[in-house]
Amino acid sequence: MAKERKGEDLDDAFLDDIEAILDEDEEVSEAEVEADEIGALRAEVADLKDRLLRALADTENLRKRADRDRRDAEVYGSTRFARDLLPVYDNFTRALDSATDAVRASAPGLFEGIELTQRALLAAFEKNKIKPIDPAPGDRFDPNLHQAMFEAPIPGSKAGDIIQVLGQGFTIGDRLLRPAQVGVSSGGPAAPKPTNGGGI
């Protein structure tokens, strides 16, 4: 009987040890699970913060792009219409340039009306940021503003100088609407080659 009781005490001690071990495992497991959950939540917060910052940056870029597009539309939206009006301006200029003093004297009111209409057209251009390009003979040729219609050797001029203006150009905002049409010097004529005096 004493043997049996001793065996039962050993069994109870063994079972108590197992329960203690299981309790420790449970405590470790709960701590690990809690640490894992905290780590997962921190990673999720970091991911959400990153997404939020990217979304805010995208929204700001979109706002800036829309603002730039709106400003461009205000300035450049009338580009096609402005191009269609340039020949009207050219015709006014041709009419005024071709009139002799005698013709002007015979119909002064007509020419005054043409000049006033041309000025009104230029004022409308100015309101819409359309400005004339007015090169003059002797200015340097600028391929960003001028279109060379011909090139000729002109004595006393440097290569690349404008020698004649054939048509006025225009810009709209900071863009070219139509280049000024010009003639460009290719430099003075080549000096004649010296002869040998008797040649062979």
Phi and psi in degrees as GROMACS dihedral restraints (atoms count N, CA, C in turn):
[ dihedral_restraints ]
;  ai    aj    ak    al  type     phi  dphi    fc
    3     4     5     6     1   -61.7    20    10
    4     5     6     7     1   -34.8    20    10
    6     7     8     9     1   -65.1    20    10
    7     8     9    10     1   -43.3    20    10
    9    10    11    12     1   -63.7    20    10
   10    11    12    13     1   -42.8    20    10
   12    13    14    15     1   -62.9    20    10
   13    14    15    16     1   -38.5    20    10
   15    16    17    18     1   -65.1    20    10
   16    17    18    19     1   -39.3    20    10
   18    19    20    21     1   -66.4    20    10
   19    20    21    22     1   -39.9    20    10
   21    22    23    24     1   -64.4    20    10
   22    23    24    25     1   -40.1    20    10
   24    25    26    27     1   -61.7    20    10
   25    26    27    28     1   -40.0    20    10
   27    28    29    30     1   -65.2    20    10
   28    29    30    31     1   -42.1    20    10
   30    31    32    33     1   -61.5    20    10
   31    32    33    34     1   -43.0    20    10
   33    34    35    36     1   -64.1    20    10
   34    35    36    37     1   -41.5    20    10
   36    37    38    39     1   -63.3    20    10
   37    38    39    40     1   -41.5    20    10
   39    40    41    42     1   -63.7    20    10
   40    41    42    43     1   -45.1    20    10
   42    43    44    45     1   -65.1    20    10
   43    44    45    46     1   -38.4    20    10
   45    46    47    48     1   -62.4    20    10
   46    47    48    49     1   -39.9    20    10
   48    49    50    51     1   -62.9    20    10
   49    50    51    52     1   -43.5    20    10
   51    52    53    54     1   -63.4    20    10
   52    53    54    55     1   -43.2    20    10
   54    55    56    57     1   -63.0    20    10
   55    56    57    58     1   -39.8    20    10
   57    58    59    60     1   -63.8    20    10
   58    59    60    61     1   -43.1    20    10
   60    61    62    63     1   -62.5    20    10
   61    62    63    64     1   -44.0    20    10
   63    64    65    66     1   -64.3    20    10
   64    65    66    67     1   -38.7    20    10
   66    67    68    69     1   -63.0    20    10
   67    68    69    70     1   -41.4    20    10
   69    70    71    72     1   -62.9    20    10
   70    71    72    73     1   -43.2    20    10
   72    73    74    75     1   -61.1    20    10
   73    74    75    76     1   -39.3    20    10
   75    76    77    78     1   -63.9    20    10
   76    77    78    79     1   -43.2    20    10
   78    79    80    81     1   -63.0    20    10
   79    80    81    82     1   -43.3    20    10
   81    82    83    84     1   -64.2    20    10
   82    83    84    85     1   -44.4    20    10
   84    85    86    87     1   -63.1    20    10
   85    86    87    88     1   -43.4    20    10
   87    88    89    90     1   -64.3    20    10
   88    89    90    91     1   -39.4    20    10
   90    91    92    93     1   -66.6    20    10
   91    92    93    94     1   -41.4    20    10
   93    94    95    96     1   -66.2    20    10
   94    95    96    97     1   -42.8    20    10
   96    97    98    99     1   -62.4    20    10
   97    98    99   100     1   -43.4    20    10
   99   100   101   102     1   -63.2    20    10
  100   101   102   103     1   -41.8    20    10
  102   103   104   105     1   -64.4    20    10
  103   104   105   106     1   -41.1    20    10
  105   106   107   108     1   -63.5    20    10
  106   107   108   109     1   -41.9    20    10
  108   109   110   111     1   -64.1    20    10
  109   110   111   112     1   -42.1    20    10
  111   112   113   114     1   -62.6    20    10
  112   113   114   115     1   -43.5    20    10
  114   115   116   117     1   -62.4    20    10
  115   116   117   118     1   -42.9    20    10
  117   118   119   120     1   -64.7    20    10
  118   119   120   121     1   -41.1    20    10
  120   121   122   123     1   -65.7    20    10
  121   122   123   124     1   -40.0    20    10
  123   124   125   126     1   -64.2    20    10
  124   125   126   127     1   -41.8    20    10
  126   127   128   129     1   -63.6    20    10
  127   128   129   130     1   -40.3    20    10
  129   130   131   132     1   -65.8    20    10
  130   131   132   133     1   -41.7    20    10
  132   133   134   135     1   -62.1    20    10
  133   134   135   136     1   -43.8    20    10
  135   136   137   138     1   -63.0    20    10
  136   137   138   139     1   -41.8    20    10
  138   139   140   141     1   -64.0    20    10
  139   140   141   142     1   -45.0    20    10
  141   142   143   144     1   -65.1    20    10
  142   143   144   145     1   -38.4    20    10
  144   145   146   147     1   -63.8    20    10
  145   146   147   148     1   -42.8    20    10
  147   148   149   150     1   -62.0    20    10
  148   149   150   151     1   -44.4    20    10
  150   151   152   153     1   -62.8    20    10
  151   152   153   154     1   -41.1    20    10
  153   154   155   156     1   -62.7    20    10
  154   155   156   157     1   -45.2    20    10
  156   157   158   159     1   -63.3    20    10
  157   158   159   160     1   -39.9    20    10
  159   160   161   162     1   -65.4    20    10
  160   161   162   163     1   -42.3    20    10
  162   163   164   165     1   -62.9    20    10
  163   164   165   166     1   -41.3    20    10
  165   166   167   168     1   -64.2    20    10
  166   167   168   169     1   -41.5    20    10
  168   169   170   171     1   -64.8    20    10
  169   170   171   172     1   -42.8    20    10
  171   172   173   174     1   -62.5    20    10
  172   173   174   175     1   -40.9    20    10
  174   175   176   177     1   -64.4    20    10
  175   176   177   178     1   -41.8    20    10
  177   178   179   180     1   -65.1    20    10
  178   179   180   181     1   -42.2    20    10
  180   181   182   183     1   -63.0    20    10
  181   182   183   184     1   -40.8    20    10
  183   184   185   186     1   -63.7    20    10
  184   185   186   187     1   -41.4    20    10
  186   187   188   189     1   -63.7    20    10
  187   188   189   190     1   -43.8    20    10
  189   190   191   192     1   -64.0    20    10
  190   191   192   193     1   -41.8    20    10
  192   193   194   195     1   -63.8    20    10
  193   194   195   196     1   -43.0    20    10
  195   196   197   198     1   -63.9    20    10
  196   197   198   199     1   -38.6    20    10
  198   199   200   201     1   -65.6    20    10
  199   200   201   202     1   -43.0    20    10
  201   202   203   204     1   -64.9    20    10
  202   203   204   205     1   -42.0    20    10
  204   205   206   207     1   -63.5    20    10
  205   206   207   208     1   -37.8    20    10
  207   208   209   210     1   -65.0    20    10
  208   209   210   211     1   -44.7    20    10
  210   211   212   213     1   -63.8    20    10
  211   212   213   214     1   -42.3    20    10
  213   214   215   216     1   -62.8    20    10
  214   215   216   217     1   -39.9    20    10
  216   217   218   219     1   -64.2    20    10
  217   218   219   220     1   -37.1    20    10
  219   220   221   222     1   -63.6    20    10
  220   221   222   223     1   -42.4    20    10
  222   223   224   225     1   -83.7    20    10
  223   224   225   226     1   -46.3    20    10
  225   226   227   228     1  -102.4    20    10
  226   227   228   229     1     0.2    20    10
  228   229   230   231     1   -63.8    20    10
  229   230   231   232     1   -26.7    20    10
  231   232   233   234     1   -95.9    20    10
  232   233   234   235     1    15.9    20    10
  234   235   236   237     1   -58.9    20    10
  235   236   237   238     1   -48.0    20    10
  237   238   239   240     1   -63.8    20    10
  238   239   240   241     1   -43.2    20    10
  240   241   242   243     1   -63.6    20    10
  241   242   243   244     1   -41.1    20    10
  243   244   245   246     1   -62.5    20    10
  244   245   246   247     1   -41.2    20    10
  246   247   248   249     1   -61.7    20    10
  247   248   249   250     1   -36.1    20    10
  249   250   251   252     1   -69.8    20    10
  250   251   252   253     1   -25.9    20    10
  252   253   254   255     1   -85.4    20    10
  253   254   255   256     1   -17.4    20    10
  255   256   257   258     1   -60.3    20    10
  256   257   258   259     1   -40.3    20    10
  258   259   260   261     1   -61.9    20    10
  259   260   261   262     1   -30.4    20    10
  261   262   263   264     1   -63.5    20    10
  262   263   264   265     1   -46.0    20    10
  264   265   266   267     1   -60.1    20    10
  265   266   267   268     1   -44.1    20    10
  267   268   269   270     1   -59.9    20    10
  268   269   270   271     1   -41.4    20    10
  270   271   272   273     1   -66.6    20    10
  271   272   273   274     1   -38.2    20    10
  273   274   275   276     1   -60.4    20    10
  274   275   276   277     1   -44.6    20    10
  276   277   278   279     1   -62.9    20    10
  277   278   279   280     1   -44.8    20    10
  279   280   281   282     1   -62.3    20    10
  280   281   282   283     1   -41.9    20    10
  282   283   284   285     1   -61.5    20    10
  283   284   285   286     1   -43.3    20    10
  285   286   287   288     1   -70.2    20    10
  286   287   288   289     1   -37.8    20    10
  288   289   290   291     1   -72.2    20    10
  289   290   291   292     1   -30.0    20    10
  291   292   293   294     1   -85.2    20    10
  292   293   294   295     1   -13.1    20    10
  294   295   296   297     1   -76.9    20    10
  295   296   297   298     1   129.5    20    10
  297   298   299   300     1   -81.9    20    10
  298   299   300   301     1   168.6    20    10
  300   301   302   303     1   -61.4    20    10
  301   302   303   304     1   -36.6    20    10
  303   304   305   306     1   -65.5    20    10
  304   305   306   307     1   -42.9    20    10
  306   307   308   309     1   -65.6    20    10
  307   308   309   310     1   -41.1    20    10
  309   310   311   312     1   -62.8    20    10
  310   311   312   313     1   -39.4    20    10
  312   313   314   315     1   -68.3    20    10
  313   314   315   316     1   -31.3    20    10
  315   316   317   318     1   -76.1    20    10
  316   317   318   319     1   -25.0    20    10
  318   319   320   321     1  -141.4    20    10
  319   320   321   322     1    66.4    20    10
  321   322   323   324     1   -64.0    20    10
  322   323   324   325     1   -35.9    20    10
  324   325   326   327     1   -64.0    20    10
  325   326   327   328     1   -38.7    20    10
  327   328   329   330     1   -62.3    20    10
  328   329   330   331     1   -47.1    20    10
  330   331   332   333     1   -71.3    20    10
  331   332   333   334     1   -32.0    20    10
  333   334   335   336     1   -64.8    20    10
  334   335   336   337     1   -39.1    20    10
  336   337   338   339     1   -64.2    20    10
  337   338   339   340     1   -41.1    20    10
  339   340   341   342     1   -63.4    20    10
  340   341   342   343     1   -44.2    20    10
  342   343   344   345     1   -63.8    20    10
  343   344   345   346     1   -41.9    20    10
  345   346   347   348     1   -64.5    20    10
  346   347   348   349     1   -40.1    20    10
  348   349   350   351     1   -66.0    20    10
  349   350   351   352     1   -40.6    20    10
  351   352   353   354     1   -64.6    20    10
  352   353   354   355     1   -40.5    20    10
  354   355   356   357     1   -64.4    20    10
  355   356   357   358     1   -39.3    20    10
  357   358   359   360     1   -63.8    20    10
  358   359   360   361     1   -38.5    20    10
  360   361   362   363     1   -65.3    20    10
  361   362   363   364     1   -42.0    20    10
  363   364   365   366     1   -65.0    20    10
  364   365   366   367     1   -36.0    20    10
  366   367   368   369     1   -66.0    20    10
  367   368   369   370     1   -39.3    20    10
  369   370   371   372     1   -65.5    20    10
  370   371   372   373     1   -39.0    20    10
  372   373   374   375     1   -59.8    20    10
  373   374   375   376     1   -46.3    20    10
  375   376   377   378     1   -60.7    20    10
  376   377   378   379     1   -40.4    20    10
  378   379   380   381     1   -61.3    20    10
  379   380   381   382     1   -31.0    20    10
  381   382   383   384     1   -99.8    20    10
  382   383   384   385     1    21.2    20    10
  384   385   386   387     1    61.9    20    10
  385   386   387   388     1    32.1    20    10
  387   388   389   390     1  -102.9    20    10
  388   389   390   391     1   119.5    20    10
  390   391   392   393     1  -124.6    20    10
  391   392   393   394     1   143.5    20    10
  393   394   395   396     1   -75.3    20    10
  394   395   396   397     1   150.7    20    10
  396   397   398   399     1  -105.0    20    10
  397   398   399   400     1   116.3    20    10
  399   400   401   402     1  -116.3    20    10
  400   401   402   403     1    78.7    20    10
  402   403   404   405     1   -73.3    20    10
  403   404   405   406     1   158.1    20    10
  405   406   407   408     1  -129.5    20    10
  406   407   408   409     1   152.7    20    10
  408   409   410   411     1   -54.2    20    10
  409   410   411   412     1   134.0    20    10
  411   412   413   414     1   102.6    20    10
  412   413   414   415     1   -20.3    20    10
  414   415   416   417     1   -68.8    20    10
  415   416   417   418     1   158.2    20    10
  417   418   419   420     1   -79.5    20    10
  418   419   420   421     1   141.6    20    10
  420   421   422   423     1   -69.7    20    10
  421   422   423   424     1   129.3    20    10
  423   424   425   426     1  -120.7    20    10
  424   425   426   427     1   109.4    20    10
  426   427   428   429     1   -63.8    20    10
  427   428   429   430     1   -15.1    20    10
  429   430   431   432     1   -78.9    20    10
  430   431   432   433     1   -19.7    20    10
  432   433   434   435     1  -122.5    20    10
  433   434   435   436     1   -20.0    20    10
  435   436   437   438     1  -119.9    20    10
  436   437   438   439     1   153.2    20    10
  438   439   440   441     1  -120.3    20    10
  439   440   441   442     1   121.0    20    10
  441   442   443   444     1   -78.3    20    10
  442   443   444   445     1   119.7    20    10
  444   445   446   447     1   -92.0    20    10
  445   446   447   448     1   -27.1    20    10
  447   448   449   450     1  -158.9    20    10
  448   449   450   451     1   165.9    20    10
  450   451   452   453     1  -134.4    20    10
  451   452   453   454     1   134.8    20    10
  453   454   455   456     1  -144.2    20    10
  454   455   456   457     1   146.8    20    10
  456   457   458   459     1   -79.3    20    10
  457   458   459   460     1   119.3    20    10
  459   460   461   462     1  -121.0    20    10
  460   461   462   463     1   123.5    20    10
  462   463   464   465     1   -59.8    20    10
  463   464   465   466     1   141.2    20    10
  465   466   467   468     1    79.0    20    10
  466   467   468   469     1     8.4    20    10
  468   469   470   471     1  -120.1    20    10
  469   470   471   472     1   155.7    20    10
  471   472   473   474     1   -92.7    20    10
  472   473   474   475     1   152.6    20    10
  474   475   476   477     1   -62.0    20    10
  475   476   477   478     1   131.8    20    10
  477   478   479   480     1    96.1    20    10
  478   479   480   481     1    -1.6    20    10
  480   481   482   483     1   -82.2    20    10
  481   482   483   484     1   145.5    20    10
  483   484   485   486     1   -77.8    20    10
  484   485   486   487     1   130.3    20    10
  486   487   488   489     1  -110.1    20    10
  487   488   489   490     1   -19.7    20    10
  489   490   491   492     1  -155.4    20    10
  490   491   492   493     1   142.3    20    10
  492   493   494   495     1  -106.3    20    10
  493   494   495   496     1   120.1    20    10
  495   496   497   498     1   -99.4    20    10
  496   497   498   499     1   -27.1    20    10
  498   499   500   501     1  -158.5    20    10
  499   500   501   502     1   141.6    20    10
  501   502   503   504     1   -76.9    20    10
  502   503   504   505     1   144.9    20    10
  504   505   506   507     1  -105.1    20    10
  505   506   507   508     1   169.5    20    10
  507   508   509   510     1  -143.9    20    10
  508   509   510   511     1   149.0    20    10
  510   511   512   513     1  -116.4    20    10
  511   512   513   514     1   155.4    20    10
  513   514   515   516     1  -126.4    20    10
  514   515   516   517     1   119.2    20    10
  516   517   518   519     1    62.1    20    10
  517   518   519   520     1  -126.2    20    10
  519   520   521   522     1  -108.5    20    10
  520   521   522   523     1    20.1    20    10
  522   523   524   525     1  -111.9    20    10
  523   524   525   526     1   153.5    20    10
  525   526   527   528     1   -79.2    20    10
  526   527   528   529     1   125.7    20    10
  528   529   530   531     1   -91.1    20    10
  529   530   531   532     1   -47.0    20    10
  531   532   533   534     1  -153.2    20    10
  532   533   534   535     1   130.4    20    10
  534   535   536   537     1   -72.6    20    10
  535   536   537   538     1   151.0    20    10
  537   538   539   540     1   -72.5    20    10
  538   539   540   541     1   136.5    20    10
  540   541   542   543     1   -92.9    20    10
  541   542   543   544     1   123.4    20    10
  543   544   545   546     1  -137.4    20    10
  544   545   546   547     1   159.1    20    10
  546   547   548   549     1   -99.9    20    10
  547   548   549   550     1   142.8    20    10
  549   550   551   552     1  -123.1    20    10
  550   551   552   553     1   142.4    20    10
  552   553   554   555     1   -79.4    20    10
  553   554   555   556     1   139.6    20    10
  555   556   557   558     1   -97.2    20    10
  556   557   558   559     1     9.5    20    10
  558   559   560   561     1   105.1    20    10
  559   560   561   562     1   174.8    20    10
  561   562   563   564     1   -68.2    20    10
  562   563   564   565     1   163.3    20    10
  564   565   566   567     1   -63.1    20    10
  565   566   567   568     1   149.7    20    10
  567   568   569   570     1   -64.0    20    10
  568   569   570   571     1   139.5    20    10
  570   571   572   573     1   -66.5    20    10
  571   572   573   574     1   140.7    20    10
  573   574   575   576     1   -64.7    20    10
  574   575   576   577     1   143.2    20    10
  576   577   578   579     1   -73.2    20    10
  577   578   579   580     1   135.6    20    10
  579   580   581   582     1   -67.3    20    10
  580   581   582   583     1   142.7    20    10
  582   583   584   585     1   -88.1    20    10
  583   584   585   586     1   162.7    20    10
  585   586   587   588     1   -78.4    20    10
  586   587   588   589     1   -12.2    20    10
  588   589   590   591     1    94.6    20    10
  589   590   591   592     1   -36.2    20    10
  591   592   593   594     1  -150.6    20    10
  592   593   594   595     1   -20.0    20    10
  594   595   596   597     1    49.7    20    10
  595   596   597   598     1   163.6    20    10
